Amino acid sequence: MNNFIEAHSDALARILFIYARLNMGIKYVQGMNEILAVLYYCFWKFGNEAIISTEYLESDVFFCFSNLMSEIKDGFMRDLDKEQNGIDGKCRAMLKILKSVDLALWEKLEDERVNPQFYALRWLMLLMCQEFDMANCVRLWDSLFSDKKRYEFLNYVCVAIIL
């Protein structure tokens, strides 16, 4: 059993290491492992059910992880925190929806000076993968990635959790 777990851990470490080496502007940032783990789980779990092949598990997961990171990497770059695609911009977009849905709650959070980064940072950065068990996270991601406006959809999920 230990060798089994170590094999998966080693694969995840290799993927993160290679990604960091190929993307020197980002390198490795805490939380990337959470996103990678969900992708790896999907490929491994469903590969064992013969839906997809596990022959090239690591390379396929690396490819998907790299593509996903190309969409969300701005949130992992501290230099871009203040930009629209940085964490501040993502929080502003979420709060704009909250304001339109529940003005009283939005005002309360503003009056109390509750920084959205205290509660929404990992929701937005890690695409809710820490908030749900794996099965529910995979289900959420299925909906998320099927939507062309996926990050707007994620904002609505965040607002629903706040409510």
Secondary structure as the mmCIF struct_conf table of DSSP 4:
data_model
#
loop_
_struct_conf.conf_type_id
_struct_conf.id
_struct_conf.beg_label_comp_id
_struct_conf.beg_label_asym_id
_struct_conf.beg_label_seq_id
_struct_conf.end_label_comp_id
_struct_conf.end_label_asym_id
_struct_conf.end_label_seq_id
HELX_RH_AL_P HELX_RH_AL_P1 ASN A 2 LEU A 22
TURN_TY1_P TURN_TY1_P1 MET A 24 ILE A 26
TURN_TY1_P TURN_TY1_P2 GLN A 30 GLY A 31
HELX_RH_AL_P HELX_RH_AL_P2 MET A 32 ASN A 48
TURN_TY1_P TURN_TY1_P3 GLU A 49 ALA A 50
BEND BEND1 ILE A 51 ILE A 52
TURN_TY1_P TURN_TY1_P4 GLU A 55 TYR A 56
HELX_RH_AL_P HELX_RH_AL_P3 LEU A 57 ILE A 72
HELX_RH_3T_P HELX_RH_3T_P1 LYS A 73 PHE A 76
HELX_RH_3T_P HELX_RH_3T_P2 ARG A 78 LEU A 80
TURN_TY1_P TURN_TY1_P5 ASP A 81 LYS A 82
BEND BEND2 GLU A 83 GLU A 83
TURN_TY1_P TURN_TY1_P6 GLN A 84 ASN A 85
BEND BEND3 GLY A 86 GLY A 86
HELX_RH_AL_P HELX_RH_AL_P4 ILE A 87 VAL A 101
HELX_RH_AL_P HELX_RH_AL_P5 LEU A 103 ASP A 111
TURN_TY1_P TURN_TY1_P7 GLU A 112 ARG A 113
HELX_RH_AL_P HELX_RH_AL_P6 PRO A 116 MET A 125
TURN_TY1_P TURN_TY1_P8 LEU A 126 GLU A 131
BEND BEND4 PHE A 132 PHE A 132
HELX_RH_AL_P HELX_RH_AL_P7 MET A 134 SER A 146
TURN_TY1_P TURN_TY1_P9 LYS A 148 LYS A 149
HELX_RH_AL_P HELX_RH_AL_P8 ARG A 150 ILE A 162
#
